[in-house]
Amino acid sequence: MKKPKILFLTFLAFVSITFFSCDELFGDDDEDEDSVVNTISCSGYVGPRNIDKQYDYQCQAAYIYKCNGETENLKNQCAYYKLLQNQLNLPDCDYCD
């Protein structure tokens, strides 16, 4: 009679440990939804016209950072684009506020 109780408790402990381990590994899905920025700019990239592709890519990177809610990366990318803009007389990147 004690053997089934021990097996049941062992199984219950195993399931509990597995459940909590998976929760720590994969986290809560609600947290991920908060990190995404829902703005009109995420409906499709529209960059500056008539500029070299290598400079357009810099504005595209800002677009991606903004859409993914990566504010620190967006800030750094926009600072870099503005530096290029001042040196090369590039048009504004709409994704850099």
Summary of the structure (lengths in Angstrom):
residues: 97
radius of gyration: 24.5
end to end distance: 71.0
largest distance: 84.0
contacts: 215
relative contact order: 0.12
helix: 71%
strand: 0%
